[in-house]
Amino acid sequence: MDKIETYIDELLEKSTPDRPIWNIEKILQGLKSTWNYIDGCMIKAILEMYAITKDEKYFRFADNFIDCKVREDGSIEGYSVEELNIDNVNAGKTLFELYDLTGKEKYRKAIDLVYSQIEQMPRTAEGNFWHKNIYPNQVWLDGLYMCQPFYMEYETRFHEKKNYDDIFRQFFNVVEHMRDPKTGLYYHAYDSSREMFWCDKVTGLSQNFWLRALGWYSMALLDTLDKADASVGEPYERLKGVFVDLMDAMLKYQDASGMWYQVVNFGGMEKNYLETSGSSIMAYALLKGVRLGFLPENYQTYGAKAFHGICEKYLSEDADGSLHLDGICLVAGLGGKQMRSGTYDYYMSEPVVKDDAKGVGPFLLAYTEMRRAGLIEA
């Protein structure tokens, strides 16, 4: 077994559904882990590990983890639709796969419950979901990843594609309002009301290009396309073009190490650092983009370079032989109680941690794509 499988096995052995070792935020808060996007990222990656290795231990772990959260009536521990927090949709993606694998009716009911939140989400003037009820009129790139792939899968499988137009329109609104035409990159967030202290009062945009937000958005595009019926034609092809355009824009900023910087366009600036989670997402997006036929074959090289760069810089062994993945930005956002400003210094001020699922999950997803491409031997 290779080093990465050893690493993931170590994490699973140290984790329970109530206290997963990779949810650093909950550990620091001293709280039990209930329904959240961080665990959703990790369980999705573990299910991909099962898909690629067919090793039952990954399936058993994922099923047990989600089974503990979902009650027989489909209600979910620690999840409230009324909170209207787009992050909470993300873990719902695991339910589709687990429903297919287990046939547990409670997973199907839970899928409907999560979908009911989508039906109630408040929207900006342009028609995009608010990021959270507590962040009115705001669209964050992160939120596209948290919600749209789930939304698309539900529409494709269970709703006769009735809301495809809504999904495509939300992406195209982001292209219109959040893309910087000079660089091809996207700003982290947009305030449709132009009221938040962190936004430009003319454009409504935050100030910087944060790597992980760009990563989440890349995955949002790719995973939504993956769950869509391509036969819808024009909007599907147009969204594919948006994904390809973003990959080309990001490649201009890829460091010689293969990684990307925390604030993407300021590589080499004081305090800026090569960041693991966003670089892992980019590796995944490039490799999967090639596999799905959206990107030319030679882009695989850039994805593999990113993956190997992360392993070289941040996957290390302790004196006791245990493995760790370092260089992960714990969290970054805008506004809130902390009055986060979105300045360059703000993005440099957030803690950098080891083994957090926001880095480990995407890293494992990139690993499964490396395996699928035959770039790492089983």
Secondary structure by P-SEA (a helix, b strand, c coil): ccaaaaaaaaaaaaccccccccaaaaaaacccccccaaaaaaaaaaaaaaaacccaaaaaaaaaaaaaaccccccccccccccccccccccaaaaaaaaaacccaaaaaaaaaaaaaaacccccccccccccccccccccaaaaaacaaaaaaaaaccccccaaaaaaaaaaaaaaccccccccccccccccccccccccccccccccccaaaaaaaaaaaaaaaaaccccccaaaaaaaaaaaaaaaaaaaacccccccccccccccccccccccaaaaaaaaaaaaaaaaccccccaaaaaaaaaaaaaacccccccccbbbbccccccccccccccccccaaaaaaccccccccccaaaaaaaaaaaaaaccccc
